Amino acid sequence: AAGIGKLGICETDTIVVYDGPGIFSSARGWWTFRTMGASNVRILEGGMDGWKADGRPVETGEPGVPEPAIFSPTFNPEKVRDFDYMLKNLKSGSSIVLDARPYGRFIGHDPEPRPGLRSGHMPGARSLPALDIVRDGTLIGAEELRVLFEDRGIRDGVHVTTTCGSGATAAILSLALETIGHKDQSLYDG
């Protein structure tokens, strides 16, 4: 809250998050702001790359110092799942675990990018690589998203926990679920 307040942002602002390619780390920013109580958070489709490709204005040099604000967080614990929850979910199956990593890492064929981590997936998890739902820096259409989620057993009334290696690409799946109106979801941040 202190760091975001120093940037001149409060939870009631309209917050636009962007990254270079469009939807990658910006989804994690969107998810974090939403989980901490900001309700009007958007992602710039196409990101900075798309912004520049459209010939829109850019600034260079050091940014000005924003006027500080007060960001009053309201943490929503239902949007976050921890290790203990995930262990319990192995037995209960109360949530569909949807893995956003590339399929080769999911099946244990390709190595993890961080040394010392085993490849493969949590028992019972389902694969939907985040890069399969992003084209040209934007999410694919809502109907195509619905089909992909339905193919993995995701429908109204079914809780989904998104996961990946770090929580960044899992947030892309969370954004896609939110986009089609599926609000019964969390992100495994562990």
N, C-alpha and C positions, 0 to 999 in steps of 0.2 A: 504494500500500500504506500509506503514512504517513497520507494523508487518511482512508482507510477505517478504519484502526486507531484514529484519533482519534475516530471515530464509535462505537467500541466493537464493531466487527464483525471477526470473523476468518473465514477461509475454511472452517472446519468448522461454523460456525453454520448454522441454518436461517434463510435470508434471504427476507423477503417484500418485494417491490417493488410499489409502486402509484403511479398518477398520478391525475389527475382523472377522465377519462372511462372508464378501464378498461384498455384496451390501446392505448397509443400510445407515449409515451416510456418507459413501464415495460418494454416489450420490449427496448429498447436497454440498460436497466439490467440486466435478466436476462441478456442476451447477454454484456455486459461482465464481469459477475461470473463467469459460466460459463467464458468465454474465459481468465479470470485464475485459474482453478482452484477456485472455489467450486462444489461439486457439488449442494448442496441449496438451490436458488434457486427461488422460486415467485413467481407474479404473482397479486395479489388480483383475482379476477374482478369486473368491474363497477367497479373502482377506488374512489376516495374518493366519487365521486358515488353509486355503488351502495351503498356502506357507509352513507352518510347517508340515502339513500332507504329503506333497511331499518330505519332508526331505531336504528342501532348507536351506541354512545357515541363522542364526540369530545372532545378536549382543546383548550383555547385557551391563549394566552399563550406565553411563552418556554419551550422545552423544557429539561429538566434537562441537566446536563453528564454525558455517559456516561463510564463508567470506560473508559479507553483499553484497546485490545486490540492484538494483533499479527496483522496480515493478511499471511500468507506466500503471495505469488502464485506460481502455476505457469502461466506463459503457454503456451497451446496454439496454436502458429503455424498449425496445420492449419485452424483456424476463421476465419482472416483471409486475404483475398486483397488484393494490392496492385496498383498500376497496371501494373507490368511483367508480372505474371501475366495481367492482363486483356488486355494487348496480345498476349501469346503465345496466349491462349485464342481470340482472333479467328481465328488460323490453325489451331490444333489442334482446337478444338471439344471439348476434353476435359471441359468443364463446361457444363451448361445455365445460361445467365444469366437469372435471373428478376427482373424489374423490378417494384418495389412501388409506383411512382408512379401517380397517376391516369392513366387511359388517354389523356386529352387531351394531357398532357405527354409521354407515351410516343410518341404518333404525331406530335408536333411541332405540334399544333393550338393548344394553350394555352401561354402563356409560363411560364418558370421563375420561381419566386418571388424568386430572388436576381438582382439586376441583373447584366447582362453574360454570363449563361449562356445558351447556345443550348438550345432545346427539341429533343426527339427522343430516340432511344435508340441504344445500342451495336448495331452490326451483329450480327444473329443472336439478339439478346435476345428473350425472351418476356415478355408482360405478364400480371401478376396483381396488380391494385391491392389494396394492403393493406386499404383500406376495404371491399372486397368480401368479406373473410373475417372481419370483425368486426361483430357485432350487439349492441347494448345493452351495450357494454363488454366483451364476451366473444368468444372465437373461435367460429365456427360449429362444428357437430359434426364429428367425425372422419371419418365416411363422406362427408359433403359436401366436406370438405377433400381427401380422397383422390381424389374425382372431378375436382375442379378441378386438382389436380396431375397426375393421369393425362392429362387433356385437353391438358396442356402437355408431355407426353412424359416426365414425371418418374415413375420407378419404382425399385424396388430395384436397386442396382448402378450407378445413374446419379448422378454428382456434380452438385450444384446450387450455384451461387454467387448469393446474393441481393444485390440492389443497389437503390438509390434515389438521392435527391439528397444525402443526408447520412449515411445509415447508420441512421437511426431507424426508418423504416417497413420497411426491409429486414429489420430484426430481428424484425418481426412475422411476416414470411414464414419466417424461421428458426425462430421459436417454433412456428409451425403445422407446419412439417416435422418438428420434434422431437416434437410432439404425436402425429403419426401414425407415429412410429418411424423416420423417414428421417434417419439420422445422417450420411450422406455428403454434407455440406454445409459451406459457408463463407459469409462475408459480405465483400463488397468494401467496404473501409473507406477510400474515397478519393474 
